[in-house]
Amino acid sequence: MKTIQKIGLGIFLAGLGIFISLIFLGSYKVTLSGFEKFISNKGIKSELFISQMKEIVVGKEFKSPFEFSSKTISALENANKIHKENSEWDQVIWDKPHSFSYQLAKESGTGIVKENKGFFWWLTFGLGIIGALLFIIPNVVLLGPKGIKNNGIFHSSATNGQSILGWMVFVFLVSFYLLLYFAPDYIVNWTYIVDPISESLSGNLASQWFLYGFLYCSVMTVMAIRMYIKYRHNKYQILRTTSVLFFQIVFAFLIPEILVRFEKPWYDFKNAFPLDYDFFFSWNLDQLLASGGFGLFILIWGIILTLVIVPIMVYFFGKRWYCSWVCGCGGLAETLGDPYRQLSNKTVKSWKLERWLIHSVLVFALIMTGFTLYSYFSGSQEVLGIKTQTIQDIYGFLIGAIFAGVIGTGFYPIFGNRIWCRFGCPLAAYMGIVQRFKSRFRITTNGGQCISCGNCSTYCEQGIDVRAYAQKGENIVRASCVGCGICSAVCPRGVLKLENGPELGRINPNDILLGNDVDLMALINQK
């Protein structure tokens, strides 16, 4: 079995290596007719930009995306600088430079990858999936008898958060997100290999976001198989994994792409505000209202989901109904991030930082949305002297890209799998407030059975010292708890149980419980 795993690892690394190498393959050549068509479709009026592009880019062949991007962005920025200095605002090209370069590169790319999309899909995604499965599936035999085995997890170079291997994974994930968000023109070849899948769903060629969505679903599916194997004796974990996988693939990937094919707005029906922070942006509101009855339905659904459905569901089931059963961010954390859950910081300092940071993001999101709606209905571009677009750009860059993407996922191998959910997600903060003060959800404990092994605290991805609650027989009622249930799953004594019961039964005192003389029955009768 170990041999099969080594073969699987080798195949996976081969697929990953080919995937990375695709960046450097192929060439880019913009023909005059192709450029004129591109300019016409974009509605570009800048003759200065057009002349510069014809001089330094059009008709020339570039052997790497880096050189092509450099020339294109240079022409764009030079032209825009002059137009802005002369207040020629109708001549300015407002597209983000790398996004503009990506669109042109996508149409002008040539070479072996673009001409053999299916073949390279199998050499990258195909080998990666096959290799990963060969590495994972033998664990069915290696795990042996019933029970969740985490033996040696802090001794493994891949999961201890301190090894070179872990840092290599960290560098790859961070680099991927940086390219995805800020330099998509460098990864055009990656999008070519998923073009056939994108065309079959939406009728369009793949963008970097389609690539990300497909890769997201692929990774979650493979790692979900690992979850099925590891937690195969725990029905709760099997159902939970199936749920997040279903909602990610169907609601976050397939349905939005199919909507585009029918000329409807791209929309993820499970993505609630303020996690979906640009829902109330003017461009989105205009798009929805212009889409007729269906767009109006999406607008109403989004508002009801946030203001009605979310708090009601949190009241009955806690944050877990969304964070652990529905959310795509949580789904990736629970599948790809599961091997790193024990790396979550458990210190009081970390907990204090968590409280300030996540609620600050929520306040930031609400202020930004208030500015946005005021600007939308008043027609003003400023609120209190602050440009609405500026605050939207700051939030999108710092929170939407850096925090949620680069840090939120890239830092899995170093700081654990729920960094975004724990420190940055504004929706988690909103639901956490409801869960802490008005919810039927709690994790009950049987202190008499606790042997203080510490498994529960070790594997709590939210950094909660579960053992401290278990030793005192105190219910766990925390705003940050996502109800993943792993603490209960790894407990060898059955001390912990996830429950949705009457609020009256939530042992939730303000005093610290110490000793064996605590009257738990009196606490149960407290509101």
C-alpha positions in Angstrom: 0.0 0.0 0.0 2.9 2.4 0.8 4.2 1.7 -2.7 0.9 2.7 -4.3 0.9 5.9 -2.2 4.4 6.8 -3.4 3.4 6.1 -7.0 0.3 8.3 -6.5 2.4 11.1 -5.0 4.8 10.9 -8.0 2.0 11.1 -10.5 0.4 14.1 -8.6 3.7 16.0 -8.5 4.2 15.3 -12.2 0.8 16.8 -13.0 1.5 19.7 -10.7 4.9 20.3 -12.4 3.3 20.3 -15.9 0.6 22.6 -14.6 3.2 25.1 -13.4 5.2 24.8 -16.6 2.3 25.8 -18.8 2.9 29.4 -17.8 6.1 29.4 -19.9 4.7 27.6 -23.0 3.2 29.0 -26.1 3.4 32.5 -27.6 1.3 35.6 -28.2 0.8 37.5 -31.4 -1.8 40.2 -31.9 -2.9 40.5 -35.6 -4.0 43.9 -36.9 -7.5 42.6 -37.7 -7.8 40.9 -34.4 -6.6 44.0 -32.6 -9.1 46.3 -34.4 -11.9 43.9 -33.6 -10.8 43.9 -29.9 -10.7 47.7 -29.8 -14.1 47.9 -31.4 -15.7 45.4 -29.0 -14.2 47.3 -26.0 -15.3 50.7 -27.3 -11.8 52.2 -26.9 -11.5 55.7 -28.2 -7.9 56.5 -27.3 -6.0 56.9 -30.6 -2.8 57.4 -28.6 -3.1 53.9 -27.0 -4.0 52.4 -30.4 -1.0 53.9 -32.1 1.3 52.8 -29.3 0.0 49.3 -29.4 0.4 49.1 -33.2 4.0 50.2 -32.8 5.1 47.9 -30.0 2.7 45.0 -29.8 0.6 44.4 -32.9 2.2 42.1 -35.5 5.0 41.0 -33.1 5.4 37.6 -31.5 6.1 37.3 -27.8 7.4 34.0 -26.4 6.2 34.6 -22.8 3.2 36.2 -21.2 5.5 38.4 -19.1 6.9 40.3 -22.0 3.5 40.5 -23.7 1.9 41.9 -20.5 4.7 44.3 -19.9 4.4 45.9 -23.4 0.6 46.0 -23.3 0.4 47.5 -19.8 3.1 50.0 -20.5 1.1 51.3 -23.5 -2.1 51.4 -21.5 -0.6 53.3 -18.5 1.3 55.8 -20.7 -1.8 56.6 -22.7 -4.0 56.9 -19.6 -1.5 59.1 -17.8 -1.6 61.7 -20.7 -5.3 61.5 -21.0 -5.8 62.2 -17.3 -3.4 65.1 -17.4 -5.3 66.6 -20.2 -8.7 65.8 -18.6 -9.6 63.7 -21.6 -11.8 61.4 -19.4 -13.6 59.8 -22.4 -10.3 58.6 -23.7 -9.2 56.9 -20.5 -9.3 53.1 -20.4 -10.7 52.2 -17.0 -10.0 48.5 -17.1 -7.5 47.2 -14.6 -4.1 46.9 -16.5 -3.6 43.1 -15.9 -7.2 42.4 -16.6 -7.1 44.3 -19.9 -3.8 42.5 -20.8 -5.5 39.1 -20.0 -8.4 39.7 -22.3 -6.1 40.6 -25.2 -3.7 37.7 -24.4 -6.6 35.3 -24.3 -7.6 36.1 -27.9 -4.0 36.3 -29.2 -2.4 33.3 -27.6 -1.0 30.6 -29.9 1.0 27.4 -29.5 0.9 23.9 -28.2 -1.4 24.4 -25.2 -4.1 26.3 -27.0 -4.1 23.7 -29.9 -4.2 20.7 -27.5 -6.5 21.7 -24.7 -7.9 18.3 -23.9 -4.5 16.6 -23.9 -3.0 19.1 -21.5 -6.1 18.9 -19.3 -5.3 15.2 -18.8 -1.6 16.0 -18.2 -2.5 18.5 -15.4 -5.9 18.0 -13.9 -6.1 14.3 -15.0 -2.7 13.3 -13.5 -3.3 15.4 -10.4 -6.6 13.8 -9.6 -5.4 10.3 -10.4 -2.3 10.7 -8.3 -4.1 12.2 -5.4 -6.7 9.4 -5.3 -3.9 6.8 -5.5 -2.3 8.5 -2.5 -5.6 8.8 -0.5 -7.5 5.6 -1.2 -5.0 3.1 0.3 -5.8 4.7 3.7 -8.9 2.6 3.7 -6.6 -0.4 4.4 -3.9 1.5 6.3 -6.3 3.0 8.9 -7.2 -0.5 10.1 -10.0 -0.9 12.7 -12.8 1.6 13.4 -11.9 5.0 14.7 -10.4 8.3 13.6 -6.6 8.0 13.5 -4.5 11.2 13.9 -1.4 9.4 14.9 1.8 11.3 14.4 0.1 14.3 12.9 2.5 16.8 14.5 5.4 14.6 13.4 4.5 14.7 9.7 6.5 17.1 7.7 3.4 18.0 5.7 1.1 18.9 8.6 3.2 20.3 11.5 3.3 23.9 10.2 7.1 24.2 10.6 8.7 22.0 7.9 10.1 23.0 4.5 7.4 20.9 2.8 4.7 22.9 4.6 6.3 26.2 3.6 6.6 25.0 0.0 2.8 24.3 -0.1 2.3 27.8 1.5 4.4 29.5 -1.2 2.6 27.7 -4.0 -0.9 28.5 -2.7 0.0 32.2 -2.0 1.6 32.5 -5.5 -1.4 31.0 -7.1 -3.8 33.5 -5.5 -1.5 36.4 -6.3 -1.5 35.4 -10.0 -5.2 34.7 -9.9 -6.2 38.1 -8.4 -3.5 40.4 -9.7 -1.8 39.0 -12.8 -4.3 36.8 -14.7 -2.5 37.6 -18.0 0.4 35.4 -16.8 -1.9 32.3 -16.5 -3.8 32.4 -19.8 -2.5 28.9 -20.7 -4.2 27.6 -17.5 -7.5 28.9 -18.7 -7.1 27.4 -22.2 -7.2 23.8 -20.8 -10.7 24.4 -19.2 -12.1 26.2 -22.2 -14.1 23.1 -23.5 -15.7 22.7 -20.1 -16.6 26.4 -19.9 -18.1 26.4 -23.4 -20.2 23.4 -22.6 -21.7 25.1 -19.5 -21.9 28.8 -20.3 -21.1 29.0 -24.0 -18.1 31.2 -23.3 -14.4 30.7 -23.1 -13.0 30.3 -19.7 -11.9 33.2 -17.6 -9.5 33.0 -14.7 -12.6 32.9 -12.4 -14.0 29.9 -14.2 -10.6 28.2 -13.9 -10.7 28.9 -10.2 -14.2 27.6 -9.8 -13.4 24.4 -11.6 -10.1 23.9 -9.7 -12.0 24.7 -6.4 -14.6 22.0 -7.1 -11.9 19.5 -8.3 -9.9 20.0 -5.1 -12.9 19.8 -2.9 -14.1 16.6 -4.5 -10.8 14.8 -4.2 -10.3 15.9 -0.6 -13.9 15.1 0.2 -13.0 11.5 -0.7 -10.2 11.7 1.8 -12.8 13.0 4.4 -15.1 10.0 3.5 -12.3 7.6 4.2 -11.0 9.3 7.4 -14.4 9.9 9.0 -16.1 6.8 7.4 -17.5 5.7 10.8 -19.0 9.1 11.6 -22.4 9.7 9.9 -22.4 13.4 10.9 -19.1 14.0 9.1 -20.2 12.1 6.0 -23.4 14.0 5.7 -21.6 17.3 6.4 -19.0 16.7 3.7 -21.6 15.7 1.2 -23.6 18.8 1.9 -20.7 21.3 1.4 -19.6 19.4 -1.7 -23.1 19.6 -3.2 -23.7 23.3 -2.5 -20.2 24.2 -3.9 -20.5 22.2 -7.1 -24.2 22.8 -7.8 -25.0 26.2 -6.4 -21.6 28.0 -6.6 -20.4 26.5 -9.9 -22.9 24.8 -12.2 -26.0 26.9 -11.7 -24.3 30.3 -12.1 -22.6 29.1 -15.3 -25.8 27.7 -16.7 -27.6 31.0 -16.0 -25.0 32.8 -18.1 -25.8 30.4 -21.0 -29.4 31.6 -20.8 -28.3 35.2 -20.7 -29.2 35.6 -17.0 -27.0 37.3 -14.3 -24.2 35.1 -12.8 -25.4 34.4 -9.3 -24.6 32.1 -6.4 -27.9 31.7 -4.6 -26.3 30.5 -1.3 -23.8 33.5 -1.1 -25.3 35.9 1.5 -24.3 39.5 2.2 -22.0 40.7 3.7 -19.9 37.7 2.5 -21.1 38.7 -1.0 -19.9 42.2 -0.3 -20.5 43.6 -3.8 -24.2 42.6 -3.9 -25.3 46.2 -3.4 -22.7 47.8 -5.7 -24.3 50.0 -8.4 -23.1 47.8 -11.3 -24.7 44.7 -9.7 -28.0 46.5 -8.9 -28.1 47.9 -12.4 -27.5 44.5 -13.9 -30.1 42.8 -11.8 -32.8 45.5 -12.5 -32.0 45.4 -16.2 -32.6 41.6 -16.2 -36.3 42.0 -15.6 -38.3 39.7 -13.3 -35.5 37.2 -12.8 -33.0 39.9 -11.7 -35.6 41.4 -9.4 -36.1 37.9 -7.9 -32.4 37.6 -7.2 -32.4 41.1 -5.6 -35.3 40.2 -3.3 -33.9 36.8 -2.5 -30.5 38.3 -1.6 -32.1 40.7 0.9 -34.4 38.0 2.4 -31.5 35.6 2.7 -29.5 38.1 4.7 -32.1 39.7 6.9 -34.5 36.8 7.4 -33.2 33.3 6.5 -29.7 33.6 8.0 -30.8 34.8 11.5 -33.7 32.3 11.7 -31.5 29.4 10.7 -28.8 30.5 13.1 -31.3 30.6 15.9 -32.4 27.1 15.3 -29.1 25.5 14.1 -26.3 27.8 15.0 -23.6 29.0 12.5 -23.0 25.4 11.5 -26.0 25.3 9.1 -24.0 27.7 6.9 -20.3 27.6 7.9 -20.1 23.8 8.0 -22.9 22.7 5.7 -23.3 25.2 2.9 -20.5 27.8 2.6 -17.8 27.3 -0.1 -15.1 28.9 2.0 -16.0 26.5 4.8 -16.2 23.6 2.4 -12.6 24.2 1.2 -11.4 24.6 4.7 -13.1 21.3 5.7 -11.7 19.3 2.8 -8.4 20.8 1.6 -7.7 22.4 5.0 -8.6 19.4 7.2 -5.0 18.2 7.4 -4.0 21.6 8.9 -6.8 22.1 11.4 -4.6 21.4 14.4 -2.4 24.4 13.5 -5.1 26.9 14.7 -3.7 29.2 17.4 -5.3 28.6 20.8 -3.8 31.4 22.7 -5.8 34.2 24.5 -3.9 36.7 22.5 -5.2 35.1 19.3 -8.7 35.1 20.6 -8.6 38.8 21.4 -7.2 39.5 17.9 -10.0 37.4 16.4 -12.7 39.4 18.2 -11.4 42.8 17.2 -10.5 41.8 13.6 -13.6 40.0 12.5 -16.0 42.5 13.9 -13.9 45.4 12.4 -14.3 43.7 9.0 -18.1 43.5 9.6 -18.3 47.2 10.5 -16.1 48.1 7.5 -18.5 46.1 5.2 -21.6 47.8 6.6 -20.1 51.3 6.3 -19.0 50.6 2.7 -22.5 49.3 1.9 -24.1 52.3 3.5 -21.9 54.6 1.4 -22.7 52.6 -1.7 -26.5 52.7 -1.3 -26.4 56.4 -0.5 -24.4 57.0 -3.7 -26.7 54.8 -5.7 -29.9 56.6 -4.7 -28.5 60.1 -4.4 -26.3 60.1 -7.5 -23.4 61.5 -5.4 -20.0 59.9 -5.8 -18.9 61.0 -2.4 -20.1 60.6 1.2 -18.6 62.9 3.9 -15.9 63.8 1.5 -14.9 60.2 0.8 -15.3 58.7 -2.6 -17.5 55.7 -2.6 -15.5 54.0 -5.3 -12.3 54.4 -3.2 -13.7 52.6 -0.1 -15.1 49.9 -2.4 -11.6 49.4 -4.0 -9.9 49.3 -0.6 -12.3 46.7 0.7 -12.1 44.6 -2.5 -8.3 44.7 -2.4 -7.6 44.2 1.4 -10.6 42.0 2.3 -11.9 40.4 -0.9 -8.6 39.6 -2.4 -5.7 39.6 0.2 -7.6 38.4 3.3 -10.2 36.1 1.8 -7.9 34.7 -0.9 -4.2 35.0 -0.4 -4.2 34.8 3.4 -7.5 32.9 3.9 -6.4 29.9 1.9 -2.7 30.4 1.2 -1.9 30.3 4.9 -3.6 26.9 5.6 -0.2 25.0 5.9 1.1 27.5 8.4 -1.7 28.8 10.6 -4.6 26.4 10.1 -7.6 26.0 7.9 -10.1 28.6 9.2 -8.1 31.8 9.1 -10.6 33.7 7.0 -13.6 32.2 8.7 -12.2 32.9 12.2 -10.6 36.3 11.6 -12.1 37.9 8.5 -15.5 36.7 7.3 -18.1 39.4 8.0 -21.0 36.9 7.5 -19.4 34.7 10.2 -19.2 37.7 12.5 -22.9 38.5 11.9 -24.0 35.0 12.5 -21.7 34.7 15.5 -23.4 37.6 17.3 -26.8 35.8 16.8 -25.4 32.4 17.8 -23.8 33.8 21.0 -26.9 35.6 22.3 -29.9 34.1 20.6 -29.6 30.5 19.4 -30.7 27.0 20.4 -27.3 25.6 19.3 -24.7 24.5 21.8 -22.2 21.7 22.4 -23.1 19.9 25.6 -20.4 18.2 27.7 -20.2 15.4 30.2 -17.5 16.5 32.5 -17.6 13.2 34.5 -16.4 11.3 31.5 -13.6 13.7 30.4 -10.1 12.2 30.7 -8.4 15.5 29.6 -6.7 13.9 26.6 -6.9 17.3 24.8 -8.0 15.8 21.4 -10.9 18.2 21.2 -8.8 21.4 21.8 -6.1 20.2 19.5 -8.4 19.7 16.5 -10.6 22.7 17.0 -10.1 24.7 13.9 -11.5 27.8 15.5 -8.9 27.9 18.3 -11.4 27.2 21.1 -10.1 25.4 24.2 -12.8 22.8 24.2 -11.1 20.7 26.9 -11.6 23.6 29.4 -15.3 23.4 28.9 -15.4 19.6 29.0 -13.5 19.4 32.2 -16.1 21.7 33.9 -19.1 20.1 32.3 -20.0 23.4 30.8 -21.9 23.8 27.5 -19.9 25.4 24.7 -21.6 28.5 23.5 -19.1 30.6 21.5 -19.7 33.1 18.7 -16.8 31.6 16.7 -17.9 27.9 16.9 -18.9 26.7 13.4 -20.3 23.4 14.7 -18.0 21.2 12.5 -18.3 18.5 15.1 -14.7 17.3 14.9 -14.2 17.8 18.6 -17.0 15.3 19.2 -15.7 13.0 16.5 -12.1 12.7 18.0 -13.3 12.4 21.6 -12.5 8.9 22.8 -15.1 9.0 25.6 -18.2 10.5 24.0 -18.0 13.6 26.2 -19.2 16.1 23.6 -22.5 16.3 21.7 -23.8 18.9 19.3 -27.4 19.9 20.2 -30.2 22.3 19.1 -32.3 22.6 22.3 -34.3 25.2 24.2 -32.4 28.3 25.1 -33.3 27.6 28.7 -30.9 24.6 28.7 -27.8 26.5 27.5 -25.4 26.5 30.4 -23.8 29.8 29.7 -22.7 31.6 32.9 -20.5 34.6 33.1 -18.5 33.2 36.0 -15.7 30.7 35.5 -16.7 27.3 36.7 -14.1 25.7 38.9 -14.1 22.6 41.1 -16.6 19.8 41.6 -19.0 21.8 43.8 -20.7 23.6 41.0 -24.5 23.1 40.9 -25.0 22.4 37.2 -28.7 21.9 37.6 -29.0 25.5 39.0 -27.2 26.8 35.9 -29.5 24.9 33.6 -32.4 26.7 35.0 -30.8 30.1 34.3 -31.7 32.0 31.2 
